[in-house]
């Protein structure tokens, strides 16, 4: 089979690789219906994460089960499934507490390479969720989004304690930030302020439920949020970038007692203790426990209550994966869907 | 009247000062029944916080109301009252949300100097709580503790999501850490691990409800907590020191999805974003919203359910305030109570 391999910054290739097989009795092998490029893949593509050997890429996936190991109980060949970007056993104390992305037996799906025709999924029972049947083709992008970016935006909104009556600010206008807007809307937020300076992303943010757009960043961005919130800051702030500037902007845009949900993968961030102490905001984030949200998210997509697939503004054959990365790197695309 | 003034590191004097008076119609003036020295006062005493001019000291107080301003409604002369170390109006949006220590009109009681015979309390209705009557003398230390250290330890336990079935670790064996142990016990924690290497403090921790004592610090301390928690870390960790080492120890001792409640006043702390992201712990802390907890804490003390006054192991006349600081600085005392 074929899949994506990165050899050096900017050098993603579509290459023949061995077909994955069942290695453990808890594994499944799926044939991908769709996969995609993540904003976090760009940390590698741009060389921020070092590349010391050729790496398989991709951790977002939907597809049809080809084969399962002898201990798999809840998933069967022929099922259309979605899974998290982190495989989790579903039974450990951390999984049962709701944090499957930190399962004691976690496997990063990125290490297996989901930008491919076939994918081995460890801990199939704990990781995958089957849809009620074969999905209508137009639902596939939204189901794919649930694998990471929707689940991650949803977790950020949950971590930021979004709910009815709340004012929510969203730092970051990539797919995760935009789906944080969608999640905030779905969770009943009263006012949703999207921080974006790109017209196409602003438009999508409004479509997902943003009530206000703030184009300023840094100190000016914080000032604008304060102006819009009676000088207090937002109740809930979603951080979906992962830089020092975005984290400080998020914390400083939050009112005392409010909540920051941060899901941008941290790169070079260092937070002053004094700021955390005196800002008195709840801070919670990390790799999203997507699996916890999947049944609910699939249900909402299935009943067409939400349409997160709108974040895909470029669709390419998997063979053109290199162009998919390039378009996102150059900000010509918000998110690239790849069809094997 | 007389009160404590610090002139330079280590130089606390008992000096004559002007009697406080009602300055705003929302003020009260109280005659102190007891006051005390806080671990956070030592940051100033030791010169970590710069002293550019003589400063009044003290922010913990109980006493009898002498006089109230014309707009005060809930407190009257003759009432025995306790208040938070932060005066708050009780009516702003932040107060109503439960964060009075970050009130938009907050006044730090430390700036007014509670180590004195008389004290002006701004926002009397929002700040002070009257006891059901004149307290028995043996309850006064516990009521005084509620003004800061008990309320702060309680907030830390609340911020750390302590509750039934939880394993709690407490970093810091000062008065706040020890009262964090008491709070954890009162809030139903199953197991409480106190981190301390001092026999007297270990004994008090056990009296307050600690089930385990860990004497190791840093990496070794984290390792011990992991050993005691099936390799996962504690559900809830209370941080009551405020240094880089104690914050990292607290975060690393917490399981994924767990909660850190930090109340040690941050000094020179810088938290790596990557640690926060991948540890996936809830982080919340800051100046404790003591006023929110006061009615409940007074009730528990009044009914002798808790005895937080045990943290006072040295009682001196207020005139000997300098010795009160010295004893705490030299760790000869956990906490000094001062009698005007």
Interface residues (C-beta under 8 A of the other chain):
Chain A: X93 X94 X97 X98 X99 X101 X102 X104 X230 X231 X232 X242 X244 X247 X255 X256 X257 X262 X265 X266 X267 X268 X269 X270 X271 X272 X273 X274 X276 X277 X278 X279 X280 X281 X282 X283 X284 X285 X286 X287 X289
Chain B: X93 X94 X97 X98 X99 X101 X102 X104 X230 X231 X232 X242 X244 X247 X255 X256 X257 X262 X265 X266 X267 X268 X269 X270 X271 X272 X273 X274 X276 X277 X278 X279 X280 X281 X282 X283 X284 X285 X286 X287 X289
